[in-house]
Amino acid sequence: MPSVSHFLGIAIYMYFNDHLPPHFHAEYGGDEALYEIRTLLVYEGKLPGRVHNLVIEWADLHRDELMDNWERARGGQELVAIAPLV
């Protein structure tokens, strides 16, 4: 699963040719959640509250880049790194 960003111990990933809806995976300390890109709602898994809030903050800043990477992944193209939350 290709990584698109890492920050504060959080890893953000996307699978190639993954199922709809457009989403990304966020992992932290053995926990994982799947976030829908358009709404930023979690539709599978769970992260600790503070980590979830950081993921939402980051994703809101980079939603267009996430959608671009989603399209790239669906097409089997190399993903582009996205800046971490600073």
Backbone as JSON, one array per atom type, in Angstrom:
{
  "sequence": "MPSVSHFLGIAIYMYFNDHLPPHFHAEYGGDEALYEIRTLLVYEGKLPGRVHNLVIEWADLHRDELMDNWERARGGQELVAIAPLV",
  "N": [[0.86, -1.17, 0.0], [0.84, 2.06, -1.04], [2.39, 4.84, 0.51], [1.37, 8.16, 1.17], [1.8, 10.26, 2.89], [3.4, 11.13, 6.01], [3.18, 12.0, 9.39], [3.69, 13.11, 12.69], [3.68, 10.51, 13.75], [1.62, 9.37, 12.37], [0.51, 7.58, 9.59], [-0.36, 7.9, 6.22], [-2.09, 6.28, 3.7], [-2.81, 4.88, 0.42], [-4.48, 2.46, -1.55], [-3.73, 0.85, -4.67], [-6.05, 0.82, -7.31], [-8.33, 0.63, -5.61], [-11.49, 0.08, -3.87], [-14.6, 1.93, -4.26], [-16.14, 4.27, -1.97], [-14.1, 7.16, -2.98], [-11.25, 7.24, -0.97], [-8.95, 7.32, 1.85], [-6.45, 5.66, 3.84], [-5.66, 5.86, 7.23], [-3.18, 5.33, 9.6], [-2.17, 4.63, 12.93], [-0.22, 3.79, 15.6], [-0.94, 1.02, 15.45], [-3.67, 1.14, 15.11], [-6.27, 1.72, 12.71], [-8.06, 3.71, 10.34], [-10.5, 4.37, 7.83], [-11.06, 7.01, 5.68], [-13.45, 8.9, 4.0], [-12.82, 10.84, 1.2], [-14.22, 13.1, 0.16], [-16.11, 13.84, 2.17], [-14.77, 13.54, 4.53], [-15.56, 11.79, 6.47], [-15.31, 9.04, 8.72], [-15.54, 5.77, 7.67], [-14.87, 3.26, 8.26], [-13.2, 1.49, 10.83], [-11.18, 3.02, 13.48], [-9.59, 5.73, 15.14], [-7.61, 7.11, 17.85], [-9.07, 9.94, 19.54], [-7.6, 12.49, 19.49], [-5.73, 11.97, 17.47], [-7.43, 11.41, 15.33], [-8.55, 13.98, 15.01], [-6.27, 15.38, 14.14], [-5.78, 14.09, 11.71], [-8.09, 14.81, 10.28], [-7.74, 17.62, 10.2], [-5.38, 17.76, 8.64], [-6.23, 16.44, 6.25], [-8.3, 18.1, 5.39], [-6.88, 20.31, 4.56], [-5.59, 19.26, 2.37], [-7.32, 18.13, 0.54], [-7.84, 18.31, -2.28], [-5.41, 17.36, -3.33], [-5.48, 14.79, -2.31], [-7.67, 13.74, -3.74], [-6.62, 13.9, -6.33], [-4.5, 12.04, -6.07], [-6.05, 9.79, -5.54], [-7.3, 9.38, -8.03], [-5.0, 8.89, -9.54], [-4.09, 6.52, -8.31], [-6.22, 4.79, -8.91], [-5.79, 4.6, -11.6], [-3.44, 3.22, -11.69], [-1.12, 4.67, -11.56], [1.92, 6.26, -10.37], [1.91, 7.52, -7.06], [1.74, 10.83, -5.64], [3.67, 12.46, -3.23], [2.34, 14.02, -0.3], [2.44, 16.97, 1.54], [3.32, 16.93, 5.01], [1.44, 17.46, 8.09], [2.24, 20.33, 9.83]],
  "CA": [[0.0, 0.0, 0.0], [1.71, 3.24, -1.13], [2.24, 5.92, 1.48], [1.36, 9.5, 0.58], [2.26, 11.23, 3.88], [3.65, 10.72, 7.39], [3.36, 13.12, 10.32], [3.35, 12.9, 14.1], [3.42, 9.09, 13.97], [0.46, 8.98, 11.57], [0.83, 7.23, 8.21], [-1.5, 8.0, 5.31], [-1.88, 5.35, 2.59], [-3.87, 4.57, -0.54], [-4.27, 1.24, -2.33], [-3.97, 0.94, -6.1], [-7.3, 0.23, -7.78], [-9.16, 0.35, -4.43], [-12.94, 0.19, -4.01], [-15.25, 3.21, -3.99], [-15.94, 5.65, -2.41], [-12.72, 7.65, -2.87], [-10.9, 7.28, 0.45], [-7.57, 7.04, 2.22], [-6.26, 4.92, 5.08], [-4.79, 6.51, 8.21], [-2.75, 4.37, 10.63], [-1.45, 5.19, 14.07], [-0.06, 2.88, 16.74], [-1.66, -0.24, 15.28], [-5.07, 1.41, 14.78], [-6.46, 2.18, 11.34], [-9.38, 4.2, 9.96], [-10.67, 4.76, 6.44], [-11.74, 8.31, 5.59], [-13.94, 9.29, 2.69], [-12.13, 12.09, 0.88], [-15.14, 14.23, -0.04], [-16.8, 14.24, 3.4], [-13.85, 13.3, 5.64], [-16.18, 10.91, 7.45], [-14.74, 7.71, 8.88], [-16.56, 4.76, 7.39], [-14.42, 1.97, 8.78], [-12.09, 1.61, 11.77], [-11.22, 4.09, 14.48], [-8.33, 6.23, 15.68], [-7.82, 7.91, 19.05], [-9.67, 11.24, 19.27], [-6.65, 13.53, 19.11], [-5.17, 11.57, 16.19], [-8.51, 11.63, 14.37], [-8.64, 15.43, 14.76], [-5.11, 15.76, 13.33], [-6.01, 13.57, 10.36], [-9.12, 15.68, 9.68], [-7.11, 18.91, 9.92], [-4.47, 17.56, 7.51], [-6.99, 16.08, 5.05], [-9.04, 19.28, 4.94], [-5.91, 21.16, 3.86], [-5.03, 18.58, 1.2], [-8.39, 17.34, -0.09], [-7.64, 18.25, -3.73], [-4.28, 16.47, -3.58], [-5.95, 13.43, -2.04], [-8.48, 13.31, -4.88], [-5.69, 13.67, -7.44], [-3.84, 10.77, -5.82], [-7.05, 8.73, -5.7], [-7.41, 9.14, -9.47], [-3.74, 8.28, -9.96], [-4.09, 5.14, -7.81], [-7.21, 4.03, -9.69], [-5.21, 4.38, -12.91], [-2.19, 2.49, -11.56], [0.01, 5.59, -11.68], [2.66, 6.55, -9.15], [1.28, 8.55, -6.22], [2.54, 12.01, -5.33], [3.74, 12.74, -1.79], [1.59, 15.18, 0.18], [3.13, 17.57, 2.68], [2.78, 16.56, 6.33], [0.92, 18.5, 8.97], [3.34, 20.91, 10.61]],
  "C": [[0.9, 1.23, 0.0], [1.37, 4.31, -0.1], [2.24, 7.25, 0.75], [1.82, 10.56, 1.57], [2.48, 10.55, 5.23], [3.81, 11.97, 8.23], [2.92, 12.7, 11.71], [3.0, 11.43, 14.4], [2.25, 8.54, 13.19], [0.93, 8.69, 10.15], [-0.45, 7.27, 7.38], [-1.17, 7.17, 4.07], [-3.07, 5.34, 1.64], [-3.48, 3.28, -1.24], [-4.46, 1.56, -3.81], [-5.26, 0.21, -6.42], [-8.22, -0.2, -6.64], [-10.64, 0.58, -4.74], [-13.42, 1.62, -3.75], [-15.86, 3.17, -2.61], [-14.47, 6.04, -2.33], [-12.36, 7.85, -1.39], [-9.4, 7.1, 0.63], [-7.56, 6.31, 3.55], [-5.32, 5.73, 5.97], [-4.47, 5.48, 9.29], [-1.96, 5.09, 11.71], [-1.41, 4.14, 15.17], [-0.84, 1.59, 16.63], [-3.15, -0.07, 15.0], [-5.15, 1.95, 13.36], [-7.89, 2.66, 11.15], [-9.35, 4.56, 8.48], [-11.54, 6.0, 6.39], [-12.19, 8.56, 4.16], [-13.38, 10.68, 2.38], [-13.1, 13.27, 0.8], [-15.74, 14.75, 1.27], [-15.9, 14.23, 4.63], [-14.48, 12.5, 6.78], [-15.42, 9.59, 7.5], [-15.83, 6.7, 8.56], [-16.1, 3.35, 7.76], [-13.25, 2.22, 9.71], [-12.25, 2.78, 12.72], [-9.79, 4.44, 14.88], [-8.62, 6.97, 16.97], [-8.27, 9.33, 18.69], [-8.72, 12.32, 18.79], [-6.04, 13.23, 17.74], [-6.2, 11.79, 15.08], [-8.6, 13.11, 14.01], [-7.47, 15.92, 13.9], [-5.26, 15.29, 11.89], [-7.02, 14.45, 9.62], [-8.51, 17.03, 9.3], [-6.21, 18.81, 8.69], [-5.26, 17.33, 6.22], [-7.78, 17.27, 4.51], [-8.13, 20.23, 4.16], [-5.49, 20.57, 2.52], [-6.07, 17.76, 0.43], [-8.2, 17.22, -1.61], [-6.5, 17.31, -4.1], [-4.66, 15.02, -3.33], [-6.78, 12.91, -3.2], [-7.61, 13.05, -6.1], [-4.98, 12.33, -7.28], [-4.81, 9.6, -5.96], [-7.18, 8.36, -7.18], [-6.15, 8.47, -10.01], [-3.71, 6.79, -9.55], [-5.06, 4.27, -8.61], [-6.67, 3.71, -11.08], [-3.88, 3.64, -12.88], [-0.96, 3.36, -11.72], [0.68, 5.8, -10.33], [1.98, 7.67, -8.38], [2.28, 9.65, -5.9], [2.51, 12.24, -3.82], [2.98, 14.02, -1.46], [2.28, 15.68, 1.44], [2.49, 17.15, 4.0], [2.17, 17.76, 7.04], [2.07, 19.02, 9.82], [2.8, 21.79, 11.7]]
}
